Amino acid sequence: MNKPIVWVHGDCLSPYNPAIQKYADAPAIWVWDDALIEEWQLSLKRLTFIYECLLELPVVIQRGNVAQAILAFAKEHDANLVVTTTSPSPRFNDICNEITPSLAVEVLEIEPFFEYNGYIDLKRFSRYWKVAQKYVFE
C-alpha cells in the first residue's frame, strides 16, 4: 500500500494541482530551492508572488536542497511515494533522479496553459508571457 507525500514545485502552484487533488489527505511540501533562486537571480517581487501562491496551498514550506528536503519529509511521514506534477525544467529531472534511488516518484500530467513546442525562457514571467499571449488570445 502506498503512503504518499506531495511535492509541489513552481510549475504548478495551483489549488487545482493534480497531485494535491488526487492525494488531498497526503502531507505536501514546497522547498525554496536556494541554488535556483541564486542561479536565476529571482527578484523579491517574484519570490513574494510565489509565497502568496503558497499561502493558498496545504503545504509545508521548507528551504534548501530540494531532493534532500523531500527525502527527509518523506521519512518524517513514513512515506514510500513522492507524487508531483510534470515540469519542463531540466532541474526537475535532476531532482527526481536524486529521489528515485530511495523512493518511488509518481509524476502526474498537468493540462498545459497553451500548446507550444519551441523554447521559452522561463527565468522571467514577462518573457514567458510574450510567447504565451500569442497563443492564449488567438
C-alpha positions in Angstrom: 0.0 0.0 0.0 1.4 3.4 -1.0 1.8 6.1 1.6 2.5 9.3 -0.4 3.7 12.8 0.1 3.1 15.5 -2.4 5.9 17.6 -3.8 4.7 21.0 -5.0 7.1 22.9 -7.3 7.0 26.2 -9.1 5.5 24.9 -12.3 2.1 24.0 -10.7 1.3 26.5 -7.9 -2.4 25.9 -8.1 -5.1 24.6 -5.7 -6.0 22.5 -8.8 -2.6 20.8 -8.8 -3.4 17.2 -9.9 -1.1 15.8 -7.1 -2.9 17.8 -4.4 -6.3 16.9 -5.9 -5.5 13.1 -6.2 -3.9 12.9 -2.8 -5.8 15.5 -0.8 -5.1 13.9 2.5 -1.3 13.4 1.9 1.1 15.8 3.5 2.6 18.2 0.9 5.9 20.1 0.7 7.3 23.1 -1.1 11.1 23.7 -1.0 12.6 27.0 -1.7 15.5 26.0 -4.0 18.4 28.2 -2.9 20.6 27.2 -5.8 17.8 28.0 -8.3 17.0 31.3 -6.7 20.6 32.3 -6.9 21.2 31.0 -10.4 18.1 32.7 -11.8 18.5 35.7 -9.6 14.8 35.7 -8.7 13.6 39.1 -7.6 11.9 39.8 -4.3 8.8 40.6 -6.2 8.8 37.2 -7.8 9.6 35.4 -4.5 6.7 37.3 -2.9 4.3 36.3 -5.7 5.3 32.6 -5.2 4.9 32.9 -1.4 1.4 34.4 -1.8 0.5 31.4 -4.1 1.8 29.0 -1.5 -0.4 30.6 1.2 -3.4 29.2 -0.7 -2.0 25.6 -0.7 -1.9 23.0 2.0 1.9 22.8 2.0 4.8 22.8 4.5 7.3 25.3 3.3 11.0 24.5 3.6 14.2 25.8 2.2 17.5 24.2 1.0 18.4 21.3 -1.2 15.1 20.2 -2.8 15.8 16.4 -3.1 17.3 16.2 0.4 14.3 18.1 1.9 11.8 15.9 0.1 13.5 12.7 1.3 13.6 14.0 4.9 10.0 15.0 4.7 9.0 11.6 3.3 11.0 9.8 6.1 9.3 12.0 8.7 5.9 11.0 7.4 6.9 7.3 6.8 6.0 7.7 3.1 7.1 5.4 0.3 5.9 7.5 -2.6 6.5 11.1 -3.8 3.8 12.4 -6.0 4.3 15.6 -8.1 3.4 17.1 -11.5 5.4 17.4 -14.7 7.8 20.2 -15.3 9.7 21.4 -18.4 12.7 22.3 -16.2 15.9 20.2 -16.6 16.4 20.7 -12.9 13.1 18.8 -12.2 14.6 15.7 -13.8 17.8 16.0 -11.8 15.8 16.2 -8.5 13.6 13.2 -9.5 16.8 11.3 -10.3 18.1 12.1 -6.8 14.9 10.9 -5.2 14.2 7.6 -7.1 17.0 5.5 -5.6 15.3 5.9 -2.3 11.6 6.4 -3.1 9.2 5.8 -5.9 8.1 9.0 -7.8 4.7 9.4 -9.5 4.6 12.2 -11.9 1.1 13.4 -12.9 0.4 15.3 -16.1 -0.9 18.8 -16.0 -3.1 20.4 -18.6 -0.9 22.9 -20.4 -1.8 26.5 -20.4 -1.2 26.5 -24.2 0.3 24.2 -26.7 3.9 25.2 -27.7 6.9 23.1 -28.7 9.6 25.8 -29.0 12.0 27.2 -26.5 10.6 29.6 -23.8 12.9 31.4 -21.4 11.3 30.6 -18.1 13.6 32.8 -15.9 11.2 35.8 -16.2 7.4 35.7 -16.5 7.4 38.6 -18.9 9.5 36.5 -21.4 7.1 33.5 -20.9 4.1 35.8 -21.3 5.4 37.4 -24.5 5.3 33.9 -26.2 2.1 32.7 -24.3 -0.1 35.6 -25.1 0.1 35.0 -28.8 -1.5 31.5 -28.2 -3.8 32.3 -25.4 -5.6 35.2 -27.0 -5.9 33.8 -30.5 
